[in-house]
Amino acid sequence: MSTTATMGEMANSAVEFYPKRGGGGAEANHAGDFGVTLDELRSLMELRGAEALQKIQDSFGDVEGLCQRLKSSTSD
């Protein structure tokens, strides 16, 4: 058994994410700032490989479409 973790193994680690306290319903409003909701991103992060790519294509057109909604870029 190897002691070095791959990026996939690190991404699949059992880290729990909890919403910040005291924010009220702010989490539900994040889609107003971005073109994707927190729930959509959480669901996308559970997928891998071809299934993840298919979900991105179905929901956002392509990776560039997802990046545009996240106000990000695939380049510098």
C-alpha positions as a printed Julia matrix, in Angstrom:
76×3 Matrix{Float64}:
   0.0    0.0     0.0
   1.4    3.39   -1.02
   1.51   6.29    1.42
   1.28   8.98   -1.25
  -2.21  10.12   -2.13
  -3.24  11.0    -5.65
  -5.28  14.09   -6.4
  -8.36  11.89   -6.9
  -7.9   10.27   -3.53
  -7.47  13.67   -1.9
 -10.62  14.96   -3.61
 -12.55  11.95   -2.36
 -11.41  12.3     1.25
 -14.04  12.33    3.97
 -13.96  16.07    4.62
 -17.24  17.51    5.83
 -18.33  20.99    4.79
 -20.65  22.99    6.98
 -22.31  26.31    6.1
 -21.18  29.35    8.03
 -23.31  30.09   11.05
 -25.29  33.29   11.4
 -25.71  33.78    7.65
 -29.43  33.16    7.67
 -30.61  32.22    4.19
 -27.52  33.58    2.47
 -26.54  30.15    1.13
 -29.71  29.97   -0.95
 -28.9   33.34   -2.53
 -25.46  32.44   -3.88
 -26.97  31.64   -7.28
 -27.75  35.37   -7.56
 -24.04  36.09   -7.49
 -23.17  33.17   -9.77
 -25.04  31.24  -12.43
 -24.87  28.02  -10.44
 -26.19  27.12   -7.01
 -24.21  25.63   -4.16
 -26.36  22.49   -4.36
 -25.53  22.13   -8.08
 -21.82  22.4    -7.34
 -22.06  19.9    -4.48
 -23.88  17.43   -6.71
 -21.32  17.94   -9.5
 -18.42  17.3    -7.12
 -19.84  13.85   -6.31
 -19.47  12.75   -9.95
 -16.33  11.46  -11.65
 -15.09  10.84  -15.18
 -17.53  10.59  -18.08
 -20.52  11.03  -15.76
 -19.16  14.37  -14.51
 -18.37  15.54  -18.03
 -21.88  14.61  -19.2
 -23.44  16.55  -16.3
 -21.3   19.61  -17.13
 -22.31  19.4   -20.79
 -26.0   18.96  -19.96
 -26.11  21.75  -17.38
 -23.55  24.29  -18.61
 -22.76  23.45  -22.25
 -19.09  22.81  -21.53
 -16.34  23.57  -19.01
 -16.06  27.12  -20.37
 -19.79  27.61  -19.71
 -19.35  26.46  -16.1
 -16.35  28.77  -15.67
 -18.32  31.72  -17.04
 -21.08  31.1   -14.49
 -18.48  30.91  -11.73
 -16.94  34.15  -13.01
 -13.71  32.27  -13.57
 -11.51  31.19  -16.46
  -9.67  28.08  -17.61
  -6.62  30.26  -18.33
  -4.62  32.74  -16.28
